[in-house]
């Protein structure tokens, strides 16, 4: 069975001979350490050496080739702080949103992404724009302004969200038309939770986030793709909605976030959604010995498997995770 078929069946809740494995997408500062340890010179070579079943290959912001070098979204943020005011921090009029210089999908060029997809062999390909619209909109306002305007100026919040999501929908439509069956899943990311709970109430998610989530998921399903959601933090209370809206796999299972323990997730959602992640990167992968890593993979396999892809609880593995622990995780993931 190829890795591609394995992950397709695993996410579809079909019988599979083993759980899957995905290294994740290590932080750029981590890669030289891992390249030296494993004797490779590129991320694809590292993933092949470790036996990755999944490749995340997606159009980046570099796919936007505006003739004047404009970015996709010019948010006009005043700093990098989460609460930093953006272009619509003081906006009270929908017309201001309409008059903004929004990106034009005609400047998208997917040639580089398509070439990467064509050359990845029989692995499962997660793709599509990352579509972090929740964070994009937060940046346009400043996170605190965003949450406040949900109450004071909901029409403005919807207008900005509509523009952002429409770009992603148009971009994905163009990309899917060119990619076809080179893609297996739409993988998109919006961090909805903190360590303790949701960033906003479930009611606010239903009003301002989930209708747009559904449009993106429905579009992917219409093209025959499975849907994978990335959300860090404690999202336990809205996982039923995430499933209802069309997500078939949930990543990264932040192991130490409240209510995100494997036992709790399995008790409520096993058989309803595939799991990706869960190998703790906040403590375990940093400090444990390799045998402890293997033991944790085997323990979680019994709890979350078989519809589980072994992977770190955050894909951007930092340099403080020893490469021998990554090797142990991969070894245990492939054990039958």
C-alpha positions as a printed Julia matrix, in Angstrom:
336×3 Matrix{Float64}:
   0.0    0.0     0.0
   1.44   3.38   -0.96
   1.65   6.21    1.54
  -0.86   8.11   -0.55
  -3.44   5.33   -0.39
  -2.74   4.75    3.3
  -3.52   8.34    4.3
  -6.51   8.57    1.97
  -8.04   5.49    3.62
  -7.0    6.52    7.12
  -8.73   9.9     6.81
 -11.77   8.21    5.26
 -11.99   5.99    8.37
 -11.3    2.84    6.34
  -9.23  -0.1     7.67
  -5.48   0.51    7.35
  -2.43  -1.66    8.13
  -0.78   1.0    10.31
  -1.0    4.6    11.44
   0.57   7.29    9.28
   3.61   9.47    9.92
   4.4   13.11    9.2
   7.52  14.87   10.46
   5.81  18.23   10.09
   7.46  21.34    8.72
  10.51  22.05   10.93
  11.46  25.64   11.65
  14.19  26.96    9.3
  16.62  27.15   12.23
  16.03  23.45   12.91
  16.77  22.18    9.44
  20.6   22.52    9.45
  20.73  20.52   12.7
  18.59  17.73   11.25
  20.35  17.76    7.87
  23.69  17.2     9.6
  22.35  14.47   11.91
  20.52  12.49    9.22
  23.05  13.1     6.44
  20.71  14.85    4.01
  20.66  18.24    2.31
  17.0   19.09    1.74
  13.63  18.84    3.45
  12.23  16.33    0.9
  15.31  14.13    1.46
  14.83  14.37    5.24
  11.16  13.47    4.94
  12.0   10.53    2.69
  14.65   9.27    5.12
  12.19   9.38    8.01
   9.41   7.77    5.99
   6.93  10.62    5.78
   3.58   9.55    4.38
   2.42  13.11    3.81
   3.82  16.15    2.0
   2.49  19.65    2.63
   3.02  21.56   -0.6
   0.95  24.69   -0.92
   0.86  28.01   -2.78
   2.63  30.61   -0.68
   2.41  34.38   -0.72
   5.28  34.2    -3.2
   2.73  32.88   -5.71
   1.33  36.39   -5.93
   3.25  38.19   -8.69
   1.93  41.73   -8.63
   3.78  43.86  -11.23
   4.44  46.54   -8.61
   5.54  44.03   -5.98
   2.48  44.54   -3.8
   1.76  41.84   -1.18
  -1.45  39.84   -1.21
  -2.82  41.75    1.78
  -1.33  45.13    2.66
  -2.61  45.18    6.25
  -0.75  48.37    7.19
   0.04  47.02   10.66
   1.81  49.39   13.03
   3.91  46.63   14.63
   4.1   42.84   14.87
   2.2   42.68   18.17
  -1.1   40.76   18.09
  -3.01  43.84   19.19
  -1.22  46.18   16.76
  -3.68  48.32   14.83
  -4.1   47.58   11.14
  -5.75  49.21    8.14
  -9.29  48.92    9.54
  -8.59  49.6    13.21
 -10.82  52.67   13.17
 -13.15  51.67   10.36
 -16.89  52.16   10.93
 -18.06  52.26    7.31
 -18.38  49.31    4.92
 -17.65  51.64    2.01
 -14.11  52.09    3.34
 -13.68  48.33    3.06
 -15.05  48.35   -0.49
 -12.65  51.12   -1.49
  -9.56  49.33   -0.15
  -6.9   48.05   -2.58
  -7.72  44.32   -2.47
  -5.59  41.72   -4.28
  -6.39  40.56   -7.8
  -6.24  36.75   -8.3
  -5.12  37.25  -11.89
  -1.59  37.86  -10.57
  -1.32  34.35   -9.1
   1.29  32.01  -10.58
   1.24  28.4    -9.35
   3.98  26.99  -11.57
   6.47  26.42   -8.74
   3.91  24.71   -6.5
   2.69  22.49   -9.32
   6.23  21.4   -10.14
   6.83  20.43   -6.51
   3.61  18.44   -6.45
   4.57  16.55   -9.6
   7.87  15.42   -8.11
   6.85  14.01   -4.73
   6.15  10.39   -5.59
   3.47   8.3    -3.92
   2.97  10.4    -0.81
  -0.26  12.04    0.24
  -0.32  15.68   -0.92
  -1.92  18.29    1.35
  -2.27  21.58   -0.45
  -4.4   24.59   -1.29
  -3.87  28.08    0.1
  -3.24  28.04    3.86
  -6.23  30.41    4.14
  -5.6   31.79    7.65
  -8.51  34.18    7.22
  -9.23  34.42   10.97
  -5.7   35.76   11.51
  -5.71  37.9     8.38
  -8.86  39.69    9.52
  -7.46  40.04   13.04
  -4.36  41.67   11.57
  -6.43  44.09    9.5
  -8.06  45.36   12.7
  -5.64  44.41   15.46
  -6.8   41.4    17.45
  -8.5   43.32   20.27
 -10.16  45.7    17.81
 -11.34  42.68   15.8
 -13.05  41.08   18.77
 -14.59  44.39   19.91
 -15.89  45.23   16.44
 -17.7   41.9    16.33
 -20.01  43.63   18.84
 -19.83  47.27   17.77
 -19.5   47.05   13.97
 -20.35  43.5    12.86
 -21.1   44.65    9.31
 -17.54  45.94    8.95
 -16.07  42.67   10.28
 -18.16  40.7     7.79
 -17.16  43.01    4.94
 -13.44  42.56    5.61
 -13.83  38.79    6.11
 -15.77  38.54    2.87
 -12.98  40.23    0.91
 -10.27  38.05    2.45
 -12.14  34.77    2.01
 -13.23  35.67   -1.52
  -9.58  36.03   -2.5
  -8.78  32.59   -1.08
 -11.82  31.04   -2.76
 -10.84  32.54   -6.11
  -7.2   31.59   -5.61
  -8.07  28.01   -4.7
 -10.47  27.74   -7.62
  -7.68  28.68  -10.01
  -5.2   26.42   -8.25
  -7.5   23.39   -8.1
  -8.24  23.74  -11.83
  -4.53  23.42  -12.57
  -3.58  20.91   -9.87
  -6.38  18.39  -10.37
  -5.49  15.0    -8.91
  -2.0   16.11   -7.91
  -3.71  17.16   -4.66
  -5.35  14.87   -2.12
  -6.47  17.29    0.58
  -7.16  20.92    1.27
  -5.1   21.74    4.37
  -5.78  25.1     5.95
  -4.9   26.74    9.23
  -6.53  29.08   11.71
  -5.55  28.95   15.39
  -8.85  29.17   17.22
  -7.65  28.36   20.73
  -5.3   29.31   23.53
  -3.78  26.87   26.01
  -6.99  27.07   28.07
  -9.85  27.56   25.63
 -11.27  29.37   22.62
 -10.16  32.9    21.74
 -13.79  33.96   21.25
 -17.11  32.38   22.18
 -18.67  29.55   20.19
 -21.47  31.97   19.28
 -18.95  34.4    17.78
 -17.35  31.56   15.83
 -20.77  30.65   14.44
 -21.43  34.25   13.43
 -18.05  35.45   12.15
 -15.87  32.45   11.33
 -17.61  29.18   10.63
 -19.8   30.28    7.66
 -16.6   31.16    5.79
 -14.9   27.98    7.02
 -17.77  26.03    5.43
 -17.38  27.79    2.08
 -13.71  26.81    1.89
 -14.42  23.21    2.96
 -17.34  22.86    0.55
 -15.2   24.13   -2.33
 -12.53  21.52   -1.6
 -15.07  18.71   -1.35
 -16.6   19.8    -4.65
 -13.18  19.14   -6.22
 -12.95  15.7    -4.62
 -10.42  16.65   -1.93
 -10.42  15.67    1.71
 -10.3   18.52    4.24
  -7.7   18.9     6.99
  -7.85  21.7     9.56
  -4.92  23.05   11.55
  -5.8   24.76   14.8
  -3.5   25.08   17.76
  -4.83  25.44   21.28
  -7.83  24.06   23.09
 -10.58  23.74   20.5
 -12.37  20.84   22.17
 -15.67  22.67   22.58
 -16.07  23.36   18.85
 -14.74  20.09   17.42
 -18.34  18.91   16.83
 -18.9   22.02   14.69
 -15.56  21.5    12.93
 -16.68  17.99   11.98
 -20.16  19.17   10.96
 -18.65  21.84    8.72
 -16.64  19.29    6.76
 -13.21  18.79    8.33
 -12.16  15.14    8.11
  -8.83  15.48    9.92
  -7.7   17.69   12.81
  -4.13  18.88   13.35
  -1.96  19.31   15.51
  -3.64  18.11   18.77
  -1.84  20.42   21.2
  -1.28  17.75   23.82
  -1.01  20.0    26.88
  -3.9   22.31   26.02
  -7.0   21.98   28.18
  -9.29  19.07   27.22
  -7.01  18.1    24.29
  -5.65  14.95   25.95
  -5.68  11.93   23.66
  -8.0   10.0    25.95
 -10.55  12.81   25.9
 -10.38  13.29   22.14
 -10.75   9.58   21.49
 -13.66   9.24   23.9
 -15.66  11.93   22.11
 -14.49  11.94   18.49
 -12.77   8.69   17.52
 -14.29   7.38   14.3
 -15.73  10.81   13.48
 -12.53  12.61   12.5
  -8.93  11.56   11.82
  -6.24  12.82   14.18
  -2.87  14.31   13.16
  -0.23  15.17   15.75
  -0.37  14.79   19.5
   3.3   14.02   20.23
   3.96  16.81   22.71
   6.46  19.46   21.58
   6.15  21.61   24.69
   7.9   19.12   26.95
   8.13  15.49   25.82
  10.0   15.81   22.52
  12.37  18.33   24.07
  13.29  16.57   27.3
  12.46  12.86   27.02
  14.81  10.03   26.07
  14.23   8.28   22.73
  12.68   5.21   24.38
  10.15   7.43   26.13
   9.21   8.87   22.75
   8.68   5.38   21.33
   6.58   4.42   24.34
   4.41   7.52   23.92
   3.83   6.76   20.23
   2.75   3.22   21.12
   0.49   4.52   23.92
  -1.22   7.07   21.7
  -1.54   4.56   18.88
  -3.65   2.39   21.17
  -5.8    5.39   22.08
  -6.14   7.35   18.82
  -5.42   4.75   16.15
  -5.88   3.53   13.54
  -7.1    6.85   12.06
  -4.11   8.71   13.42
  -1.07  10.29   11.76
   1.86  10.32   14.16
   3.26  13.84   14.2
   4.45  16.54   16.63
   1.84  18.62   18.44
   3.05  21.55   16.37
   4.42  21.14   12.87
   7.06  23.89   13.17
   9.51  21.73   15.16
  11.98  24.02   16.93
  15.76  23.52   17.3
  15.32  22.43   20.95
  13.89  19.06   19.79
  16.82  16.62   19.56
  17.04  14.82   16.21
  17.35  11.46   17.96
  13.87  11.99   19.39
  12.51  12.69   15.92
  14.18   9.47   14.74
  12.55   7.57   17.62
   9.13   9.01   16.77
   9.47   7.99   13.13
  10.74   4.5    14.02
   7.83   3.86   16.36
   5.3    5.25   13.89
   6.32   2.67   11.3
   6.36  -0.25   13.7
   3.51  -2.69   13.19
